[in-house]
Amino acid sequence: MKLILRGHHLLCLKGFQGFGYDEKFVENMTEVNDLRKSENTKIKLTSSPDDICKACPNLKNSICENASQNSRIVSMDNEVLKKLDSGREYDAPELFEKIDSIFNSKESVSEICFNCMWHEKCLFYQKLSNNPSYKV
């Protein structure tokens, strides 16, 4: 299986616990989250709409909500992608091990996650916030 994922969604998947914009979005996010845990899954990185976005009710004309919101989302993607080789395809377990080693403190995700509407429900962000020495 092959997934196409935005940079910031790599972090979202780490903290996903069933919340989302609507039922269709949650079902898709759950499926993508299950697939990303498989050793048979390959992941291609992007800073544009991905396999999670395809079920998002906010995706309109290939952008998230509006130009301003989309710009903020792309900026979040780029913060993650600049720490990875976005030109290559990753094995899912390898990529998420790399994510764990790079984004392992609240400070390492503060520019990406702090203004996210989901950060109070995100298990990944909460673990980093509640225990600054927590290693994922």
VENRANOR-V47443 format. One record per pair of residues at least 24 apart in sequence whose C-alpha atoms are under 10 Angstrom apart, sorted by the first residue. I is the first residue (numbers start at 0). J is the second residue. Records with the same first field share a line. If there is no record, write none. Layout:
I: J + J
//
This chain:
0: 34 + 35 + 37 + 38 + 39 + 40 + 41 + 42
1: 34 + 35 + 39 + 40 + 41 + 42 + 43 + 50 + 88 + 89 + 90 + 91
2: 31 + 34 + 35 + 40 + 41 + 42 + 43 + 44 + 49 + 50 + 51 + 88 + 89 + 91
3: 31 + 41 + 42 + 43 + 44 + 45 + 46 + 47 + 48 + 49 + 50 + 51 + 88
4: 31 + 35 + 42 + 43 + 44 + 45 + 46 + 47 + 48 + 49 + 50 + 51 + 52 + 76
5: 42 + 43 + 44 + 45 + 46 + 47 + 48 + 49 + 50 + 51 + 52 + 72 + 73 + 75 + 76 + 77 + 79 + 80
6: 43 + 44 + 45 + 46 + 47 + 49 + 72 + 73 + 74 + 75 + 76 + 77 + 78 + 79 + 80 + 81 + 82 + 83 + 85 + 111
7: 45 + 46 + 72 + 73 + 74 + 75 + 76 + 77 + 78 + 79 + 80 + 108 + 111 + 112
8: 44 + 45 + 46 + 49 + 50 + 51 + 52 + 75 + 76 + 79
9: 35 + 44 + 76 + 79 + 80 + 94 + 95 + 98
10: 76 + 79 + 95 + 98 + 99 + 102 + 108 + 111 + 112 + 121 + 123 + 124
11: 112 + 115 + 117 + 118 + 121 + 122 + 123 + 124
12: 36 + 51 + 95 + 121 + 122 + 123
13: 95 + 98 + 99 + 121 + 122 + 123 + 124 + 135
14: 117 + 118 + 120 + 121 + 122 + 123 + 124 + 125 + 126
15: 117 + 120 + 121 + 122 + 123
16: 120 + 121 + 122 + 123
17: 120 + 121
18: 117 + 120 + 121
19: 55 + 117
20: 54 + 55 + 56 + 57
21: 54 + 55 + 56
22: 54
23: 54 + 55 + 56
24: 51 + 52 + 53 + 54 + 55 + 56
25: 51 + 54 + 55
26: 54
27: 51 + 52 + 53 + 54 + 55
28: 52 + 54 + 55
34: 91
35: 90 + 91 + 92 + 94 + 95
36: 90 + 91 + 92 + 95
37: 90 + 91 + 92
38: 90 + 91 + 92 + 93
39: 90 + 91 + 92
40: 89 + 90 + 91 + 92
41: 88 + 89 + 90 + 91 + 92 + 93 + 94
42: 87 + 88 + 89 + 90 + 91 + 92 + 93 + 94
43: 85 + 86 + 87 + 88 + 89 + 90 + 91
44: 76 + 80 + 83 + 84 + 85 + 86 + 87 + 88 + 89
45: 73 + 76 + 77 + 80 + 85 + 86
46: 72 + 73 + 74 + 75 + 76 + 77 + 79 + 80 + 85
47: 72 + 73 + 76
48: 73
71: 111 + 114 + 115
72: 111 + 115
74: 110 + 111
75: 108 + 110 + 111 + 112 + 114 + 115
76: 111
77: 111
78: 108 + 110 + 111
79: 107 + 108 + 110 + 111
96: 135
98: 135
99: 134 + 135
100: 134 + 135
101: 135
102: 127 + 134 + 135
103: 127 + 131 + 132 + 133 + 134 + 135
104: 128 + 130 + 131 + 132 + 133 + 134 + 135
105: 129 + 130 + 131 + 132 + 133
106: 131
//
